[in-house]
């Protein structure tokens, strides 16, 4: 799941040089332009998944499993189960977007100069450690736990292990036969894949948090991303939080819909409890990893603010000088001095607002919007919306 696949002739994870320099040997590429410096060494990108079989599982599992379950009609009479499967597939789509952004987010920090040059060797080791941790054997543990829960669901639904294995109920293995076994395998694979996703979410959150404590980070004034050059970190933490928000939306919807669609109140309490946990976990997943980055930006902003205010003092001195010496200065000198004040004022205005969070207004709005449905459901404000939709649907049917 590499962000930029490399040709076979290059080391895994490296980025090829584009243009004529790519076709020329290294010593010739350095002489492409007179006096040109030698090209920088290829940068290594983090690989989110190194095992090709696990990569195929994460890519194919949700789609293949959904197709198998749909083919055999496992959820034709169970809309909650069907929408749950759609939610799982949506979570995998969000994960693939998230996974593509991880290598570039860390690489951009290096390219922008956010990482101090003296820290670059340690940062390379940090990226390697991040990749090893994401792909280590410990990462299989959440997948195994989720597989166990997926398999345990079937005997629980049948009323016990004996009834599941040798009973003749609708949810027994004896009645459903190979179809039930196929369903178990499919859901176990989904459980494994979800565990792998969860582990990578956790590793990214921990590693983003470590950046603010292990490295000398350089805040960049007036950077176009309006976050001092740190927006890539805010971006991947947003996608990390969206992975939590996807199941929260499913739960929020069924807290309201379940009593209206024949499920009664059986699931309402359980869904509300899980929804409450996710409603707290989503902002924590978004903000907590960025807290150390925020603290670093605050320290940098305090240092830079001294320099900005020194510029303000210079503007004050020049303005006073212009006022006091207006009679003895020539028109050209007055114009030059006034222009100097204006230039410094513009520079002060650009530098006055120093960002202290790797989150801009756009990221904040996107995150707040994603939390609207779960929060509305928890507070009960979604009921009028659902009533209005139900009334509209009934009007269409009778009209």
C-alpha positions as CSV (number, residue, x, y, z in Angstrom):
1,X,0.0,0.0,0.0
2,X,2.8,2.4,-1.0
3,X,1.9,6.0,-1.9
4,X,4.2,6.0,-4.9
5,X,5.3,2.6,-6.3
6,X,8.9,2.5,-7.4
7,X,10.2,0.8,-10.5
8,X,11.9,-2.6,-10.1
9,X,15.4,-1.0,-10.6
10,X,15.0,1.3,-7.5
11,X,14.9,0.3,-3.8
12,X,11.5,-0.3,-2.4
13,X,9.8,2.9,-1.3
14,X,12.2,5.2,-3.1
15,X,11.0,7.9,-5.5
16,X,12.3,7.9,-9.1
17,X,13.8,11.1,-10.5
18,X,11.7,12.5,-13.3
19,X,12.8,13.9,-16.6
20,X,16.1,13.5,-18.4
21,X,18.0,12.9,-15.1
22,X,15.9,9.7,-14.6
23,X,17.2,8.2,-17.8
24,X,20.9,9.2,-17.2
25,X,23.3,7.5,-14.9
26,X,23.9,9.2,-11.6
27,X,27.1,10.9,-12.6
28,X,25.6,12.2,-15.8
29,X,22.4,13.3,-14.1
30,X,24.5,15.6,-11.9
31,X,25.9,17.2,-15.1
32,X,22.5,17.8,-16.7
33,X,22.8,21.6,-16.0
34,X,26.1,23.4,-15.8
35,X,27.1,23.8,-12.2
36,X,24.1,21.7,-11.0
37,X,24.5,20.1,-7.6
38,X,24.3,16.3,-7.3
39,X,20.7,15.1,-7.0
40,X,19.5,14.4,-3.5
41,X,19.4,10.8,-2.4
42,X,16.1,9.0,-2.9
43,X,13.7,9.3,0.0
44,X,12.3,6.2,1.6
45,X,8.5,6.1,2.2
46,X,6.7,4.3,5.0
47,X,4.9,1.2,3.8
48,X,1.7,0.8,5.7
49,X,1.4,-2.9,4.7
50,X,4.5,-4.9,3.8
51,X,3.0,-8.4,3.6
52,X,1.5,-8.9,0.2
53,X,-1.1,-11.3,1.5
54,X,-2.3,-8.9,4.1
55,X,-2.4,-6.2,1.6
56,X,-4.7,-8.3,-0.7
57,X,-6.9,-9.1,2.3
58,X,-7.3,-5.4,3.2
59,X,-8.1,-4.6,-0.4
60,X,-10.4,-7.5,-1.3
61,X,-12.0,-8.7,1.9
62,X,-14.8,-6.3,2.3
63,X,-15.9,-6.4,-1.3
64,X,-15.6,-10.2,-1.7
65,X,-17.3,-10.9,1.6
66,X,-20.1,-8.5,0.7
67,X,-20.5,-10.2,-2.7
68,X,-20.6,-13.7,-1.1
69,X,-23.2,-12.6,1.6
70,X,-25.3,-10.9,-1.0
71,X,-25.2,-13.8,-3.4
72,X,-26.4,-16.2,-0.8
73,X,-28.9,-13.7,0.6
74,X,-27.7,-13.8,4.2
75,X,-29.3,-10.4,5.0
76,X,-32.2,-10.0,2.7
77,X,-34.6,-9.8,5.7
78,X,-32.2,-8.0,8.0
79,X,-31.7,-4.3,7.0
80,X,-29.6,-3.7,10.1
81,X,-27.2,-6.4,9.2
82,X,-27.1,-5.2,5.6
83,X,-26.4,-1.6,6.5
84,X,-23.8,-2.8,9.0
85,X,-22.0,-4.5,6.2
86,X,-22.2,-1.3,4.1
87,X,-20.7,0.5,7.1
88,X,-17.8,-2.0,7.2
89,X,-17.1,-1.4,3.5
90,X,-17.3,2.3,4.0
91,X,-14.8,2.1,6.9
92,X,-12.4,0.2,4.6
93,X,-12.7,2.9,1.9
94,X,-11.8,5.5,4.5
95,X,-8.9,3.4,5.6
96,X,-7.5,3.1,2.1
97,X,-7.6,6.9,1.8
98,X,-6.0,7.2,5.2
99,X,-3.3,4.6,4.4
100,X,-2.3,6.5,1.2
101,X,-1.9,9.7,3.1
102,X,0.4,8.3,5.8
103,X,3.6,8.0,3.8
104,X,3.2,11.4,2.2
105,X,2.3,13.1,5.4
106,X,5.6,12.1,7.1
107,X,7.6,12.7,3.9
108,X,6.3,16.2,3.5
109,X,7.6,17.1,6.9
110,X,11.1,16.3,5.7
111,X,10.7,18.1,2.3
112,X,9.2,21.3,3.9
113,X,12.1,21.6,6.3
114,X,9.8,21.2,9.4
115,X,12.3,18.6,10.7
116,X,15.5,20.2,11.7
117,X,18.4,19.1,9.4
118,X,20.3,17.8,12.4
119,X,17.4,15.5,13.2
120,X,17.0,14.0,9.7
121,X,19.0,10.8,10.5
122,X,16.9,10.2,13.6
123,X,13.8,10.9,11.6
124,X,14.7,8.3,9.0
125,X,15.1,5.8,11.9
126,X,11.7,7.0,13.3
127,X,10.0,6.2,9.9
128,X,11.6,2.8,9.8
129,X,10.4,2.1,13.4
130,X,6.9,3.2,12.4
131,X,6.8,0.8,9.5
132,X,8.1,-2.1,11.6
133,X,5.6,-1.4,14.3
134,X,2.7,-1.3,11.9
135,X,3.7,-4.6,10.3
136,X,5.0,-6.5,13.3
137,X,3.5,-9.6,14.7
138,X,1.9,-7.7,17.6
139,X,-0.4,-6.1,15.0
140,X,-2.1,-9.5,14.3
141,X,-3.4,-9.6,17.9
142,X,-6.4,-7.2,17.3
143,X,-7.2,-9.2,14.2
144,X,-7.2,-12.4,16.0
145,X,-9.5,-10.9,18.8
146,X,-11.9,-9.6,16.2
147,X,-11.9,-13.0,14.4
148,X,-12.8,-14.7,17.7
149,X,-15.7,-12.3,18.3
150,X,-17.0,-12.8,14.7
151,X,-16.9,-16.6,15.1
152,X,-18.4,-16.5,18.7
153,X,-21.4,-14.6,17.4
154,X,-22.8,-17.7,15.7
155,X,-23.0,-20.0,18.7
156,X,-24.3,-17.1,20.8
157,X,-27.1,-16.4,18.3
158,X,-28.0,-20.2,18.2
159,X,-28.4,-20.3,22.0
160,X,-25.2,-22.1,22.8
161,X,-22.4,-24.2,21.2
162,X,-24.3,-27.5,21.4
163,X,-27.4,-26.0,19.7
164,X,-25.1,-24.5,17.0
165,X,-23.2,-27.7,16.3
166,X,-25.9,-30.4,16.6
167,X,-29.2,-28.5,16.9
168,X,-31.8,-28.1,14.2
169,X,-32.7,-24.4,14.8
170,X,-32.6,-21.8,12.0
171,X,-29.2,-20.6,13.2
172,X,-27.6,-24.0,13.7
173,X,-24.8,-25.4,11.5
174,X,-26.8,-28.6,11.0
175,X,-29.7,-26.7,9.4
176,X,-27.7,-24.1,7.3
177,X,-24.8,-26.4,6.5
178,X,-22.0,-25.1,4.2
179,X,-23.7,-21.7,3.8
180,X,-23.4,-21.0,7.5
181,X,-19.8,-22.2,7.5
182,X,-19.1,-19.8,4.5
183,X,-20.7,-17.0,6.5
184,X,-18.5,-17.7,9.5
185,X,-15.3,-17.7,7.4
186,X,-16.4,-14.5,5.6
187,X,-17.1,-12.7,8.9
188,X,-13.9,-14.0,10.4
189,X,-11.9,-12.6,7.5
190,X,-13.6,-9.3,8.0
191,X,-12.7,-9.4,11.7
192,X,-9.1,-10.0,10.9
193,X,-9.0,-7.2,8.4
194,X,-10.7,-4.8,10.9
195,X,-8.2,-5.7,13.5
196,X,-5.3,-4.9,11.1
197,X,-6.9,-1.5,10.4
198,X,-7.4,-0.8,14.1
199,X,-3.8,-1.5,14.9
200,X,-2.5,0.8,12.2
201,X,-4.8,3.6,13.4
202,X,-3.3,3.2,16.9
203,X,0.3,3.2,15.6
204,X,-0.2,6.4,13.6
205,X,-1.8,8.1,16.6
206,X,1.1,7.2,18.8
207,X,3.8,8.1,16.3
208,X,2.2,11.5,15.5
209,X,2.2,12.2,19.2
210,X,5.9,11.2,19.5
211,X,6.9,13.6,16.8
212,X,6.3,16.6,19.2
213,X,8.5,15.2,21.9
214,X,11.3,13.5,20.0
215,X,12.2,16.1,17.3
216,X,13.1,19.8,17.0
217,X,10.2,20.9,14.8
218,X,10.3,24.2,12.9
219,X,7.2,26.3,12.6
220,X,7.0,28.1,9.2
221,X,5.7,31.6,9.1
222,X,3.0,32.5,6.5
223,X,3.0,29.0,5.1
224,X,0.2,28.5,2.6
225,X,-1.4,25.7,4.5
226,X,-2.2,28.2,7.3
227,X,-0.9,25.7,9.9
228,X,2.8,26.6,9.9
229,X,3.6,23.7,7.5
230,X,2.1,21.1,9.9
231,X,-1.3,20.5,8.1
232,X,-0.4,17.0,6.8
233,X,-0.4,15.8,10.4
234,X,-3.8,17.3,11.1
235,X,-5.0,15.8,7.9
236,X,-4.1,12.2,8.7
237,X,-5.4,12.6,12.3
238,X,-8.7,13.8,10.7
239,X,-8.9,10.6,8.6
240,X,-8.0,8.6,11.6
241,X,-11.0,10.1,13.5
242,X,-13.3,9.5,10.5
243,X,-12.6,5.8,10.8
244,X,-14.2,6.0,14.2
245,X,-17.0,8.2,12.9
246,X,-18.2,5.8,10.3
247,X,-19.5,3.2,12.7
248,X,-20.8,6.0,14.9
249,X,-23.1,7.1,12.1
250,X,-24.4,3.6,11.7
251,X,-25.2,3.3,15.4
252,X,-26.7,6.8,15.5
253,X,-29.1,5.9,12.7
254,X,-30.2,2.6,14.2
255,X,-30.8,4.1,17.7
256,X,-33.6,6.1,16.0
257,X,-34.7,3.6,13.3
258,X,-34.7,0.3,15.2
259,X,-38.0,0.8,17.1
260,X,-39.6,1.9,13.8
261,X,-38.5,-1.1,11.7
262,X,-39.5,-4.1,13.8
263,X,-36.4,-4.5,16.0
264,X,-38.1,-3.0,19.1
265,X,-35.8,-1.6,21.8
266,X,-33.5,-4.6,22.0
267,X,-30.6,-2.9,20.3
268,X,-31.3,0.7,21.4
269,X,-29.6,0.5,24.7
270,X,-26.5,-1.4,23.4
271,X,-26.2,0.9,20.4
272,X,-26.6,4.0,22.5
273,X,-23.8,2.8,24.8
274,X,-21.4,2.1,21.9
275,X,-22.4,5.4,20.3
276,X,-21.5,7.3,23.5
277,X,-18.1,5.6,23.6
278,X,-17.4,6.4,19.9
279,X,-18.7,10.0,20.3
280,X,-16.0,10.5,22.9
281,X,-13.3,8.5,21.1
282,X,-13.6,10.4,17.8
283,X,-12.5,13.8,19.1
284,X,-9.9,12.1,21.3
285,X,-8.5,10.3,18.2
286,X,-8.3,13.6,16.4
287,X,-7.0,15.9,19.1
288,X,-4.8,13.8,21.4
289,X,-2.1,12.8,18.9
290,X,-1.8,16.5,17.9
291,X,-1.4,17.8,21.4
292,X,2.4,17.6,21.5
293,X,2.5,19.2,18.1
294,X,0.3,22.0,19.4
295,X,2.7,22.4,22.4
296,X,5.7,22.6,20.1
297,X,3.9,25.2,17.9
298,X,3.1,27.3,21.0
299,X,6.7,27.3,22.0
300,X,7.8,28.3,18.5
301,X,5.1,30.9,18.3
302,X,6.3,32.5,21.5
303,X,9.8,32.8,20.2
304,X,8.7,34.1,16.8
305,X,6.3,36.6,18.4
306,X,9.2,38.4,20.0
307,X,10.7,38.9,16.5
308,X,7.3,40.1,15.1
309,X,6.9,42.6,17.9
310,X,10.5,43.9,17.3
311,X,9.2,44.6,13.8
312,X,6.3,46.6,15.4
313,X,8.8,48.6,17.4
314,X,10.7,49.4,14.2
315,X,7.5,50.6,12.6
316,X,6.9,52.9,15.7
317,X,10.4,54.4,15.4
318,X,10.2,55.0,11.7
319,X,6.7,56.6,12.1
320,X,7.9,58.9,14.9
321,X,11.0,59.8,12.8
322,X,8.7,60.6,9.9
323,X,6.5,62.8,12.1
324,X,9.3,64.7,13.9
325,X,11.5,65.3,10.8
326,X,8.8,66.1,8.3
327,X,9.9,69.7,8.0
328,X,13.6,68.9,7.3
329,X,13.1,66.0,4.9
330,X,12.8,66.3,1.2
331,X,9.7,65.0,-0.5
332,X,11.7,62.0,-1.9
333,X,13.0,61.2,1.6
334,X,9.5,61.4,3.0
335,X,8.1,59.1,0.3
336,X,10.9,56.6,0.8
337,X,10.4,56.6,4.6
338,X,6.7,56.3,4.2
339,X,7.1,53.4,1.8
340,X,9.5,51.7,4.3
341,X,6.8,52.0,7.0
342,X,4.2,50.5,4.7
343,X,6.4,47.6,3.8
344,X,7.1,46.8,7.4
345,X,3.4,47.2,8.3
346,X,2.4,44.6,5.6
347,X,5.1,42.3,6.9
348,X,3.8,42.7,10.4
349,X,0.2,42.0,9.3
350,X,1.3,38.8,7.5
351,X,3.3,37.5,10.5
352,X,1.0,38.7,13.4
353,X,-1.2,35.6,13.4
354,X,1.1,32.7,14.2
355,X,-0.7,29.3,14.0
356,X,-0.5,27.1,17.1
357,X,-2.5,24.1,15.9
358,X,-1.9,21.9,12.8
359,X,-5.6,22.3,12.0
360,X,-7.1,25.1,9.9
361,X,-10.7,26.2,9.6
362,X,-11.4,23.7,6.8
363,X,-10.2,20.7,8.8
364,X,-12.2,21.8,11.8
365,X,-15.4,22.2,9.8
366,X,-15.0,18.8,8.2
367,X,-14.5,17.2,11.6
368,X,-17.4,19.0,13.2
369,X,-19.7,18.1,10.3
370,X,-18.7,14.4,10.6
371,X,-19.8,14.5,14.2
372,X,-23.2,16.1,13.6
373,X,-25.2,12.9,13.1
374,X,-23.9,10.9,16.1
375,X,-24.3,14.0,18.4
376,X,-27.8,14.7,17.1
377,X,-28.8,11.1,17.8
378,X,-27.3,11.2,21.4
379,X,-29.1,14.4,22.2
380,X,-32.4,13.3,20.7
381,X,-32.5,16.1,18.2
382,X,-32.4,13.7,15.3
383,X,-36.0,12.5,16.0
384,X,-37.8,15.4,14.4
385,X,-35.6,14.9,11.3
386,X,-36.5,11.2,11.2
387,X,-40.2,12.0,11.7
388,X,-40.1,14.5,8.8
389,X,-38.4,12.0,6.5
390,X,-40.9,9.3,7.5
391,X,-43.8,11.6,6.9
392,X,-42.5,12.6,3.5
393,X,-42.0,9.0,2.5
394,X,-45.6,8.2,3.6
395,X,-46.9,11.2,1.6
396,X,-45.1,10.0,-1.5
397,X,-46.6,6.5,-1.1
398,X,-50.2,7.7,-0.6
399,X,-49.8,10.4,-3.3
